[in-house]
């Protein structure tokens, strides 16, 4: 879990290469354990970092793998977080329609799960698309 946390911190600090490397290493580690929840989380961070480094194919592959893992193992919160990350990626890529669709799906999932803060974040994200 600490590996994914370090990757997330690096991502937030703007060190995308370190975030991507740490997340990739964590995904491999959690695949071997196996811990599908943490593997999916690591892949989500890898996708975000890869997209920020302008590696869209790597990002899309990691997102797909993360989402498939989360769905297969019924990790609903992880699914919502992956949708949220995907929405942000699509907005960065200049596709606000896809960002809105993914963001709306994430908002609905967070709401169903009772994740008020995450739902509020997605509501603000979607409102920002209207500006």
DSSP file (Angstrom, degrees, kcal/mol; ACC not computed):
  #  RESIDUE AA STRUCTURE BP1 BP2  ACC     N-H-->O    O-->H-N    N-H-->O    O-->H-N    TCO  KAPPA ALPHA  PHI   PSI    X-CA   Y-CA   Z-CA
    1    1 A X     >        0   0    0      0, 0.0     4,-2.2     0, 0.0     5,-0.1   0.000 360.0 360.0 360.0 -36.2    0.0    0.0    0.0
    2    2 A X  H  >  +     0   0    0      1,-0.2     4,-2.7     2,-0.2     5,-0.2   0.850 360.0  58.6 -64.0 -33.9    2.9    2.3    0.8
    3    3 A X  H  > S+     0   0    0      2,-0.2     4,-2.0     1,-0.2    -1,-0.2   0.929 108.5  43.8 -61.6 -44.5    4.2    1.8   -2.8
    4    4 A X  H  > S+     0   0    0      2,-0.2     4,-2.6     1,-0.2    -1,-0.2   0.896 112.2  54.2 -67.4 -39.1    1.0    3.1   -4.3
    5    5 A X  H  X S+     0   0    0     -4,-2.2     4,-2.4     2,-0.2    -2,-0.2   0.912 108.3  48.4 -60.5 -43.5    1.0    5.9   -1.8
    6    6 A X  H  X S+     0   0    0     -4,-2.7     4,-2.5     2,-0.2    -1,-0.2   0.902 111.3  50.6 -63.6 -40.0    4.5    7.0   -2.8
    7    7 A X  H  X S+     0   0    0     -4,-2.0     4,-2.2    -5,-0.2    -2,-0.2   0.916 110.5  49.3 -63.4 -42.0    3.5    6.9   -6.4
    8    8 A X  H  X S+     0   0    0     -4,-2.6     4,-2.3     2,-0.2    -2,-0.2   0.897 110.8  49.8 -63.9 -41.1    0.4    9.0   -5.7
    9    9 A X  H  X S+     0   0    0     -4,-2.4     4,-1.8     2,-0.2    -2,-0.2   0.925 110.6  49.8 -64.0 -44.6    2.5   11.6   -3.8
   10   10 A X  H  X>S+     0   0    0     -4,-2.5     5,-2.4     1,-0.2     4,-0.5   0.900 109.7  52.3 -60.4 -40.3    5.0   11.8   -6.6
   11   11 A X  H ><5S+     0   0    0     -4,-2.2     3,-1.2     1,-0.2    -2,-0.2   0.936 109.8  47.7 -60.7 -47.5    2.2   12.3   -9.1
   12   12 A X  H 3<5S+     0   0    0     -4,-2.3    -1,-0.2     1,-0.3    -2,-0.2   0.793 109.6  54.0 -66.4 -28.0    0.7   15.2   -7.0
   13   13 A X  H 3<5S-     0   0    0     -4,-1.8    -1,-0.3    -5,-0.2    -2,-0.2   0.520 119.4-109.9 -83.4  -5.6    4.2   16.8   -6.7
   14   14 A X  T <<5S+     0   0    0     -3,-1.2     2,-1.4    -4,-0.5     3,-0.2   0.549  79.4 129.5  90.4   7.4    4.6   16.7  -10.5
   15   15 A X     >< +     0   0    0     -5,-2.4     4,-2.3    -6,-0.2     5,-0.2  -0.640  26.0 166.2 -93.8  78.0    7.3   14.0  -10.6
   16   16 A X  H  >  +     0   0    0     -2,-1.4     4,-2.8     1,-0.2     5,-0.2   0.839  68.3  54.7 -67.4 -36.2    5.4   11.9  -13.2
   17   17 A X  H  > S+     0   0    0      2,-0.2     4,-2.4    -3,-0.2    -1,-0.2   0.930 111.8  44.1 -64.4 -44.5    8.4    9.7  -14.1
   18   18 A X  H  > S+     0   0    0      2,-0.2     4,-2.8     1,-0.2     5,-0.3   0.905 113.9  51.2 -66.3 -40.5    8.9    8.6  -10.5
   19   19 A X  H  X S+     0   0    0     -4,-2.3     4,-2.6     1,-0.2     5,-0.2   0.929 111.6  47.3 -61.0 -45.2    5.1    8.2  -10.0
   20   20 A X  H  X S+     0   0    0     -4,-2.8     4,-2.5     2,-0.2    -2,-0.2   0.917 113.5  47.5 -64.0 -43.6    4.9    6.0  -13.1
   21   21 A X  H  X S+     0   0    0     -4,-2.4     4,-2.3     2,-0.2    -2,-0.2   0.934 114.7  45.5 -64.7 -46.4    7.9    3.9  -12.1
   22   22 A X  H  X S+     0   0    0     -4,-2.8     4,-2.5     1,-0.2    -2,-0.2   0.899 114.3  48.8 -63.8 -40.7    6.7    3.4   -8.6
   23   23 A X  H  X S+     0   0    0     -4,-2.6     4,-2.6    -5,-0.3    -2,-0.2   0.902 111.3  49.5 -67.6 -40.4    3.2    2.6   -9.7
   24   24 A X  H  X S+     0   0    0     -4,-2.5     4,-2.0    -5,-0.2    -2,-0.2   0.918 112.3  48.0 -63.7 -42.8    4.4    0.1  -12.3
   25   25 A X  H  X S+     0   0    0     -4,-2.3     4,-2.4     1,-0.2    -2,-0.2   0.917 112.6  49.0 -63.0 -43.5    6.6   -1.6   -9.7
   26   26 A X  H  X S+     0   0    0     -4,-2.5     4,-3.0     1,-0.2     5,-0.3   0.904 108.3  53.5 -63.6 -41.3    3.6   -1.7   -7.3
   27   27 A X  H  X S+     0   0    0     -4,-2.6     4,-1.5     1,-0.2    -1,-0.2   0.903 110.8  47.1 -60.8 -40.9    1.3   -3.2   -9.9
   28   28 A X  H  X S+     0   0    0     -4,-2.0     4,-1.6     2,-0.2    -1,-0.2   0.924 112.8  49.0 -65.6 -44.9    3.8   -5.9  -10.6
   29   29 A X  H  X S+     0   0    0     -4,-2.4     4,-1.2     1,-0.2     3,-0.2   0.933 113.4  45.6 -59.6 -48.0    4.2   -6.6   -6.8
   30   30 A X  H  X>S+     0   0    0     -4,-3.0     5,-3.1     1,-0.2     4,-0.7   0.743 107.5  58.3 -73.7 -22.4    0.5   -6.8   -6.2
   31   31 A X  H  <5S+     0   0    0     -4,-1.5    -1,-0.2    -5,-0.3    -2,-0.2   0.877 107.6  47.8 -68.2 -37.9   -0.1   -9.0   -9.2
   32   32 A X  H  <5S+     0   0    0     -4,-1.6    -2,-0.2    -3,-0.2    -1,-0.2   0.774 117.8  39.8 -73.7 -27.1    2.3  -11.5   -7.7
   33   33 A X  H  <5S-     0   0    0     -4,-1.2    -1,-0.2    -5,-0.1    -2,-0.2   0.919 112.2-123.7 -62.8 -51.7    0.7  -11.5   -4.3
   34   34 A X  T  <5 +     0   0    0     -4,-0.7     2,-0.4    -3,-0.1    -3,-0.2   0.669  57.2 151.7 -87.3 145.0   -2.1  -11.3   -5.6
   35   35 A X     >< -     0   0    0     -5,-3.1     4,-2.2     1,-0.1     5,-0.2  -0.843  17.3-176.7-132.1  94.5   -3.8   -8.3   -4.3
   36   36 A X  H  > S+     0   0    0     -2,-0.4     4,-2.5     1,-0.2     5,-0.2   0.818  77.9  56.4 -67.6 -33.2   -6.2   -7.1   -7.0
   37   37 A X  H  > S+     0   0    0      2,-0.2     4,-2.1     1,-0.2    -1,-0.2   0.959 113.4  39.2 -63.4 -50.7   -7.5   -4.0   -5.3
   38   38 A X  H  > S+     0   0    0      2,-0.2     4,-2.6     1,-0.2    -2,-0.2   0.839 113.8  55.7 -70.8 -31.6   -4.0   -2.6   -4.8
   39   39 A X  H  X S+     0   0    0     -4,-2.2     4,-2.4    -9,-0.2    -1,-0.2   0.935 109.1  47.1 -63.1 -44.8   -2.9   -3.8   -8.3
   40   40 A X  H  X S+     0   0    0     -4,-2.5     4,-2.0     2,-0.2    -2,-0.2   0.898 112.1  50.7 -63.1 -39.9   -5.9   -1.9   -9.8
   41   41 A X  H  X S+     0   0    0     -4,-2.1     4,-2.1     2,-0.2    -2,-0.2   0.919 110.1  49.2 -64.2 -43.1   -5.0    1.2   -7.7
   42   42 A X  H  X S+     0   0    0     -4,-2.6     4,-2.5     1,-0.2    -2,-0.2   0.900 110.5  50.8 -63.0 -40.4   -1.4    1.1   -8.9
   43   43 A X  H  X S+     0   0    0     -4,-2.4     4,-2.4     2,-0.2    -1,-0.2   0.863 107.0  54.7 -65.2 -35.3   -2.5    0.7  -12.5
   44   44 A X  H  X S+     0   0    0     -4,-2.0     4,-2.1     2,-0.2    -2,-0.2   0.931 111.0  44.3 -62.6 -45.4   -4.8    3.8  -12.1
   45   45 A X  H  X S+     0   0    0     -4,-2.1     4,-2.7     1,-0.2     5,-0.2   0.903 112.0  53.0 -66.7 -40.5   -1.9    5.9  -10.8
   46   46 A X  H  X S+     0   0    0     -4,-2.5     4,-2.8     1,-0.2    -1,-0.2   0.905 108.6  51.2 -59.4 -41.2    0.4    4.5  -13.6
   47   47 A X  H  X S+     0   0    0     -4,-2.4     4,-2.5     2,-0.2    -2,-0.2   0.932 111.1  46.7 -62.2 -46.2   -2.3    5.5  -16.2
   48   48 A X  H  X S+     0   0    0     -4,-2.1     4,-2.2     2,-0.2    -2,-0.2   0.934 115.5  45.1 -63.0 -46.7   -2.5    9.1  -14.8
   49   49 A X  H  X S+     0   0    0     -4,-2.7     4,-1.3     1,-0.2    -1,-0.2   0.909 112.7  51.5 -64.2 -41.9    1.2    9.5  -14.7
   50   50 A X  H  <>S+     0   0    0     -4,-2.8     5,-2.5    -5,-0.2     3,-0.2   0.907 110.0  49.2 -62.6 -41.7    1.7    8.0  -18.2
   51   51 A X  H ><5S+     0   0    0     -4,-2.5     3,-1.8     1,-0.2    -1,-0.2   0.916 108.8  52.3 -64.4 -41.9   -0.9   10.3  -19.6
   52   52 A X  H 3<5S+     0   0    0     -4,-2.2    -1,-0.2     1,-0.3    -2,-0.2   0.762 108.4  52.2 -65.2 -23.3    0.7   13.3  -18.1
   53   53 A X  T 3<5S-     0   0    0     -4,-1.3    -1,-0.3    -3,-0.2    -2,-0.2   0.349 123.4-108.3 -91.2   5.2    4.0   12.2  -19.7
   54   54 A X  T < 5S+     0   0    0     -3,-1.8     2,-0.3     1,-0.1    -3,-0.2   0.888  79.9 130.1  68.2  42.7    2.2   12.0  -23.0
   55   55 A X     >< +     0   0    0     -5,-2.5     4,-2.4    -8,-0.1     5,-0.2  -0.670  23.7 165.9-117.5  72.6    2.1    8.2  -23.3
   56   56 A X  H  > S+     0   0    0     -2,-0.3     4,-2.9     1,-0.2     5,-0.2   0.828  71.3  53.3 -64.1 -33.3   -1.6    7.8  -24.1
   57   57 A X  H  > S+     0   0    0      2,-0.2     4,-2.3     1,-0.2    -1,-0.2   0.924 111.4  46.0 -67.8 -42.6   -1.4    4.1  -25.2
   58   58 A X  H  > S+     0   0    0      2,-0.2     4,-2.5     1,-0.2    -2,-0.2   0.920 114.3  49.7 -62.7 -43.2    0.3    3.1  -22.0
   59   59 A X  H  X S+     0   0    0     -4,-2.4     4,-2.6     1,-0.2    -2,-0.2   0.931 111.5  47.3 -61.7 -47.0   -2.3    5.2  -20.0
   60   60 A X  H  X S+     0   0    0     -4,-2.9     4,-2.4     1,-0.2    -1,-0.2   0.892 112.4  49.8 -64.0 -39.8   -5.2    3.6  -21.9
   61   61 A X  H  X S+     0   0    0     -4,-2.3     4,-2.5    -5,-0.2    -1,-0.2   0.929 112.3  47.1 -64.1 -45.2   -3.8    0.1  -21.4
   62   62 A X  H  X S+     0   0    0     -4,-2.5     4,-2.7     2,-0.2    -2,-0.2   0.900 112.2  50.3 -64.5 -40.9   -3.3    0.6  -17.7
   63   63 A X  H  X S+     0   0    0     -4,-2.6     4,-2.8     2,-0.2     5,-0.2   0.925 111.2  48.6 -62.1 -44.5   -6.8    2.1  -17.3
   64   64 A X  H  X S+     0   0    0     -4,-2.4     4,-2.5     2,-0.2    -2,-0.2   0.928 113.2  46.7 -62.1 -45.7   -8.4   -0.8  -19.1
   65   65 A X  H  X S+     0   0    0     -4,-2.5     4,-2.3     2,-0.2    -2,-0.2   0.923 113.4  49.3 -62.2 -44.1   -6.5   -3.3  -16.9
   66   66 A X  H  X S+     0   0    0     -4,-2.7     4,-2.6     1,-0.2    -2,-0.2   0.933 112.9  46.2 -61.4 -47.1   -7.3   -1.4  -13.7
   67   67 A X  H  X S+     0   0    0     -4,-2.8     4,-2.6     1,-0.2     5,-0.2   0.906 111.8  50.9 -65.2 -41.9  -11.0   -1.2  -14.6
   68   68 A X  H  X S+     0   0    0     -4,-2.5     4,-2.6    -5,-0.2    -1,-0.2   0.906 112.0  47.7 -62.9 -41.2  -11.2   -4.9  -15.6
   69   69 A X  H  X S+     0   0    0     -4,-2.3     4,-1.8     2,-0.2    -2,-0.2   0.941 112.5  48.5 -62.8 -47.6   -9.5   -5.9  -12.3
   70   70 A X  H  <>S+     0   0    0     -4,-2.6     5,-2.8     1,-0.2    -2,-0.2   0.913 115.4  44.2 -61.0 -43.5  -11.8   -3.8  -10.2
   71   71 A X  H ><5S+     0   0    0     -4,-2.6     3,-1.3     3,-0.2    -1,-0.2   0.924 111.4  52.7 -67.3 -44.7  -14.9   -5.0  -12.0
   72   72 A X  H 3<5S+     0   0    0     -4,-2.6    -1,-0.2     1,-0.3    -2,-0.2   0.817 117.5  38.1 -62.4 -30.6  -13.9   -8.7  -11.9
   73   73 A X  T 3<5S-     0   0    0     -4,-1.8    -1,-0.3    -5,-0.2    -2,-0.2   0.233 111.3-119.0-107.6  12.4  -13.3   -8.5   -8.2
   74   74 A X  T < 5 +     0   0    0     -3,-1.3     2,-1.2     1,-0.2    -3,-0.2   0.844  53.7 158.4  55.1  42.5  -16.3   -6.3   -7.4
   75   75 A X     >< +     0   0    0     -5,-2.8     4,-2.2    -6,-0.2    -1,-0.2  -0.733  12.4 176.7 -93.0  85.2  -14.2   -3.4   -6.0
   76   76 A X  H  > S+     0   0    0     -2,-1.2     4,-2.1     1,-0.2    -1,-0.2   0.859  74.9  51.2 -64.4 -39.4  -16.9   -0.7   -6.5
   77   77 A X  H  > S+     0   0    0      1,-0.2     4,-2.4     2,-0.2    -1,-0.2   0.927 110.4  50.1 -64.4 -42.4  -15.0    2.1   -4.9
   78   78 A X  H  > S+     0   0    0      1,-0.2     4,-2.4     2,-0.2    -2,-0.2   0.901 107.8  54.0 -61.9 -40.4  -11.9    1.3   -7.1
   79   79 A X  H  X S+     0   0    0     -4,-2.2     4,-2.4     1,-0.2    -1,-0.2   0.932 109.4  48.3 -57.4 -45.7  -14.1    1.3  -10.2
   80   80 A X  H  X S+     0   0    0     -4,-2.1     4,-2.3     1,-0.2    -2,-0.2   0.899 110.7  50.3 -63.3 -41.3  -15.4    4.8   -9.3
   81   81 A X  H  X S+     0   0    0     -4,-2.4     4,-2.4     2,-0.2    -1,-0.2   0.872 109.9  50.6 -66.1 -36.3  -11.9    6.1   -8.7
   82   82 A X  H  X S+     0   0    0     -4,-2.4     4,-2.7     2,-0.2    -2,-0.2   0.911 110.0  49.8 -67.0 -42.1  -10.8    4.7  -12.0
   83   83 A X  H  X S+     0   0    0     -4,-2.4     4,-2.4     2,-0.2    -2,-0.2   0.906 110.3  51.6 -60.5 -41.1  -13.7    6.4  -13.7
   84   84 A X  H  X S+     0   0    0     -4,-2.3     4,-2.1     2,-0.2    -2,-0.2   0.939 111.4  45.9 -61.2 -48.2  -12.8    9.6  -12.0
   85   85 A X  H  X S+     0   0    0     -4,-2.4     4,-2.3     1,-0.2    -2,-0.2   0.913 112.0  52.0 -61.3 -42.5   -9.2    9.4  -13.2
   86   86 A X  H  X S+     0   0    0     -4,-2.7     4,-2.6     1,-0.2    -1,-0.2   0.887 106.7  53.7 -62.5 -39.0  -10.3    8.6  -16.7
   87   87 A X  H  X S+     0   0    0     -4,-2.4     4,-2.0     2,-0.2    -1,-0.2   0.928 109.6  47.6 -61.2 -44.8  -12.6   11.6  -16.7
   88   88 A X  H  X S+     0   0    0     -4,-2.1     4,-2.3     1,-0.2    -2,-0.2   0.899 111.4  51.3 -63.4 -40.0   -9.7   13.9  -15.8
   89   89 A X  H  X S+     0   0    0     -4,-2.3     4,-1.9     1,-0.2    -2,-0.2   0.925 109.1  50.0 -62.6 -44.7   -7.5   12.3  -18.5
   90   90 A X  H  <>S+     0   0    0     -4,-2.6     5,-2.8     1,-0.2    -1,-0.2   0.868 109.7  50.9 -65.6 -34.7  -10.2   12.8  -21.1
   91   91 A X  H ><5S+     0   0    0     -4,-2.0     3,-1.7     3,-0.2    -1,-0.2   0.931 109.0  51.0 -65.9 -43.9  -10.5   16.4  -20.2
   92   92 A X  H 3<5S+     0   0    0     -4,-2.3    -2,-0.2     1,-0.3    -1,-0.2   0.851 107.7  54.5 -59.3 -33.3   -6.8   16.9  -20.4
   93   93 A X  T 3<5S-     0   0    0     -4,-1.9    -1,-0.3    -5,-0.2    -2,-0.2   0.465 123.6-106.0 -81.8  -1.2   -6.9   15.3  -23.8
   94   94 A X  T < 5S+     0   0    0     -3,-1.7     2,-0.4    -4,-0.2    -3,-0.2   0.775  83.3 122.2  85.7  26.7   -9.5   17.8  -24.9
   95   95 A X     >< +     0   0    0     -5,-2.8     4,-2.2     1,-0.1     3,-0.2  -0.689  24.8 166.7-120.9  77.8  -12.6   15.6  -24.9
   96   96 A X  H  > S+     0   0    0     -2,-0.4     4,-2.4     1,-0.2     5,-0.2   0.796  75.0  59.5 -64.6 -27.3  -15.1   17.3  -22.5
   97   97 A X  H  > S+     0   0    0      2,-0.2     4,-2.2     1,-0.2    -1,-0.2   0.940 109.7  42.0 -65.8 -45.5  -18.0   15.1  -23.7
   98   98 A X  H  > S+     0   0    0      2,-0.2     4,-2.7     1,-0.2     5,-0.3   0.896 113.4  54.1 -65.9 -39.5  -16.1   11.9  -22.7
   99   99 A X  H  X S+     0   0    0     -4,-2.2     4,-2.7     1,-0.2    -2,-0.2   0.902 109.0  48.7 -60.5 -41.2  -15.0   13.6  -19.5
  100  100 A X  H  X S+     0   0    0     -4,-2.4     4,-2.7     2,-0.2     5,-0.2   0.928 111.9  48.0 -65.5 -45.4  -18.6   14.4  -18.7
  101  101 A X  H  X S+     0   0    0     -4,-2.2     4,-2.1     2,-0.2    -2,-0.2   0.947 117.1  41.7 -61.3 -49.1  -19.9   10.9  -19.3
  102  102 A X  H  X S+     0   0    0     -4,-2.7     4,-2.5     1,-0.2    -1,-0.2   0.897 115.1  51.4 -65.7 -40.6  -17.1    9.3  -17.2
  103  103 A X  H  X S+     0   0    0     -4,-2.7     4,-2.7    -5,-0.3    -2,-0.2   0.883 109.0  50.3 -64.2 -39.3  -17.5   12.0  -14.5
  104  104 A X  H  X S+     0   0    0     -4,-2.7     4,-2.4     2,-0.2    -1,-0.2   0.907 110.7  49.5 -65.1 -42.1  -21.2   11.4  -14.3
  105  105 A X  H  X S+     0   0    0     -4,-2.1     4,-2.1    -5,-0.2    -2,-0.2   0.908 112.4  48.1 -62.6 -41.8  -20.7    7.7  -14.0
  106  106 A X  H  X S+     0   0    0     -4,-2.5     4,-3.0     2,-0.2     5,-0.2   0.921 110.5  51.5 -64.4 -43.8  -18.1    8.3  -11.2
  107  107 A X  H  X S+     0   0    0     -4,-2.7     4,-2.5     1,-0.2    -2,-0.2   0.926 110.1  48.8 -58.8 -46.0  -20.4   10.7   -9.4
  108  108 A X  H  X S+     0   0    0     -4,-2.4     4,-2.4     1,-0.2    -1,-0.2   0.904 113.0  47.9 -61.2 -41.1  -23.2    8.1   -9.5
  109  109 A X  H  X S+     0   0    0     -4,-2.1     4,-2.0     2,-0.2    -2,-0.2   0.932 112.1  48.1 -66.6 -45.5  -20.9    5.4   -8.2
  110  110 A X  H  X>S+     0   0    0     -4,-3.0     5,-2.7     1,-0.2     4,-0.5   0.899 112.4  50.3 -61.1 -39.7  -19.5    7.6   -5.4
  111  111 A X  H ><5S+     0   0    0     -4,-2.5     3,-1.3    -5,-0.2    -2,-0.2   0.934 109.2  50.1 -64.4 -46.6  -23.1    8.6   -4.4
  112  112 A X  H 3<5S+     0   0    0     -4,-2.4    -1,-0.2     1,-0.3    -2,-0.2   0.860 112.0  49.4 -58.8 -35.6  -24.3    5.0   -4.3
  113  113 A X  H 3<5S-     0   0    0     -4,-2.0    -1,-0.3    -5,-0.2    -2,-0.2   0.523 113.8-118.4 -83.2  -5.5  -21.3    4.2   -2.1
  114  114 A X  T <<5 +     0   0    0     -3,-1.3     2,-1.4    -4,-0.5    -3,-0.2   0.746  61.5 150.1  74.6  23.2  -22.0    7.1    0.3
  115  115 A X     >< +     0   0    0     -5,-2.7     4,-2.5     1,-0.2    -1,-0.2  -0.666  16.8 174.6 -89.9  83.2  -18.6    8.7   -0.5
  116  116 A X  H  > S+     0   0    0     -2,-1.4     4,-2.7     1,-0.2    -1,-0.2   0.902  72.7  48.5 -62.4 -47.9  -19.8   12.3    0.0
  117  117 A X  H  > S+     0   0    0      1,-0.2     4,-2.2     2,-0.2    -1,-0.2   0.915 114.2  46.3 -62.5 -43.1  -16.4   14.0   -0.4
  118  118 A X  H  > S+     0   0    0      2,-0.2     4,-2.2     1,-0.2    -1,-0.2   0.899 112.6  50.5 -66.0 -40.0  -15.6   12.2   -3.6
  119  119 A X  H  X S+     0   0    0     -4,-2.5     4,-2.3     2,-0.2    -2,-0.2   0.901 109.6  51.2 -63.6 -40.2  -19.1   12.9   -4.9
  120  120 A X  H  X S+     0   0    0     -4,-2.7     4,-2.3     2,-0.2    -2,-0.2   0.905 108.7  51.6 -63.1 -41.4  -18.6   16.6   -4.1
  121  121 A X  H  X S+     0   0    0     -4,-2.2     4,-2.3     1,-0.2    -2,-0.2   0.914 111.6  46.7 -60.6 -43.2  -15.3   16.6   -5.9
  122  122 A X  H  X S+     0   0    0     -4,-2.2     4,-2.8     2,-0.2    -2,-0.2   0.863 109.2  54.2 -69.5 -34.6  -17.0   15.1   -9.0
  123  123 A X  H  X S+     0   0    0     -4,-2.3     4,-2.2     2,-0.2    -1,-0.2   0.921 110.8  46.3 -62.6 -43.3  -19.9   17.5   -8.8
  124  124 A X  H  X S+     0   0    0     -4,-2.3     4,-2.0     2,-0.2    -2,-0.2   0.899 111.5  52.1 -65.0 -40.7  -17.3   20.4   -8.8
  125  125 A X  H  X S+     0   0    0     -4,-2.3     4,-0.9     1,-0.2    -2,-0.2   0.938 111.6  46.0 -60.0 -47.8  -15.5   18.8  -11.7
  126  126 A X  H >X S+     0   0    0     -4,-2.8     3,-0.6     1,-0.2     4,-0.6   0.876 110.5  53.1 -65.9 -37.0  -18.7   18.4  -13.8
  127  127 A X  H >< S+     0   0    0     -4,-2.2     3,-1.1     1,-0.2     4,-0.4   0.867 103.6  58.4 -64.7 -34.9  -19.7   22.0  -12.9
  128  128 A X  H >< S+     0   0    0     -4,-2.0     3,-0.7     1,-0.3    -1,-0.2   0.757  96.2  62.7 -65.7 -24.5  -16.3   23.2  -14.2
  129  129 A X  H << S+     0   0    0     -4,-0.9    -1,-0.3    -3,-0.6    -2,-0.2   0.742  97.2  58.6 -71.3 -21.9  -17.1   21.6  -17.6
  130  130 A X  T <<        0   0    0     -3,-1.1    -1,-0.2    -4,-0.6    -2,-0.2   0.608 360.0 360.0 -82.6 -12.4  -20.0   24.0  -17.9
  131  131 A X    <         0   0    0     -3,-0.7    -1,-0.2    -4,-0.4    -2,-0.1   0.487 360.0 360.0 -78.5 360.0  -17.7   27.1  -17.7
